[in-house]
Amino acid sequence: MLVAVDCIIFGFDGKELKILLVQRHLEPELGKWSLMGGFVQPEENLKQAAARVLTLLTGLTNVYMEELLSFSEPNRDPVERTLSVAYFAFIDINKYEQQLSTEYHAEWFPLANFPKLIFDHNIMVQKAKARVQYKAAFHPILFELLPAKFTLPQLQSLYQGVYDVTMDKGNFSRKVLSTGLLVKQAEKDKASSKKGAYYYKLDKRKYNANFHAVLNIIPNPDTLYI
Amino acid sequence: MLVAVDCIIFGFDGKELKILLVQRHLEPELGKWSLMGGFVQPEENLKQAAARVLTLLTGLTNVYMEELLSFSEPNRDPVERTLSVAYFAFIDINKYEQQLSTEYHAEWFPLANFPKLIFDHNIMVQKAKARVQYKAAFHPILFELLPAKFTLPQLQSLYQGVYDVTMDKGNFSRKVLSTGLLVKQAEKDKASSKKGAYYYKLDKRKYNANFHAVLNIIPNPDTLYI
């Protein structure tokens, strides 16, 4: 059996939650949109294969990455039976764009609206999104997607993108500040509104210690069990 | 690459948390203790393969089972490169023992004290235990290991086995009853003590709705992040 990895790469540009897709450069399904993936090489384990694929595409190393699930329906690849183990990764899009590679015809799409993908890749994205919703309900992992300094409207957009909901601005600010995880900065972001929005930074010490702090931010966490 | 599944099968006999191991019947490592596993067949996906392996060994179907992780170090199997995807399963040992199969030389061992296993199987058990600790901190999954009627001392033994801690009896009872998930029965179990211990049943409706109810039972949940 062939063994491959596929990467569901999430990014946030300050406004929208996005995924990074590539245009497939081989048959079958040449030219169709796809997750970035590759076959596992003799000298590497699967996590190393996924990290290699991610670096090839983005130039980035040391990215937050986690194993999702295996995908193994006998006919999922029409050419030859291929098991794929999917990994999901979180990228700060602004960092990524400094090292854009055009070789793979990569493009960021809004998670809310992206093309039909080859094989079972749409199911992979759906499962990855569910896993992120689940983990982010209990742990502040979404901060991996943000730059060091961010505003509350940016953070709210990110949560809205992950959970497919619209949140009340006042409510969200109150909940998120009550976690005690954020440190207000003196500067404001004045690009997005006339009045401006204060920047915040994550308190890394509390981030590591404050296990339940994000629990209250999420609407209807009882629907997330996976 | 060969592709296999391995099953980490947890059971609880009312006193101790255990795992089900088999004595390996082929080379290499003939006669050594091992997780139950098998190669994936052409017509099945990996979850079906794991379910087949579990049924072969225990006779049980419809067992709680979940994909853990893939194990893919290039030299993990000395004969030929083999990727293994590990699944963990929860079994009520009493149900299992009605259908004991001797063909595989299977034996239950206490999770606190079991033999060294072949290949990377000890790491699989360790990772499975960490995943169970993590999930059980947020969800009442441990009830999958119990019979329909159980006592509070049994439930406490189970939690102690999963988290490697000794809990205060009064504290544990108070916390677990405050979840509102348990329904007290009229009967007592008189086998374990002179005074006897009331049986409880899980309220399945609340089990499905009451997402955070088990959170307070676990000591130091902040150490469980995986």
Interface residues (C-beta under 8 A of the other chain):
Chain A: M1 L2 V3 V40 P42 E43 E44 N45 L46 K47 E67 L69 S70 S72 E73 P74 R81 L83 V85 F138 H139 A209 N210 F211 H212 L215 P221 D222 Y225
Chain B: M1 L2 V3 V40 P42 E43 E44 N45 L46 K47 E67 L69 S70 S72 E73 P74 R81 L83 V85 F138 H139 A209 N210 F211 H212 L215 P221 D222 Y225
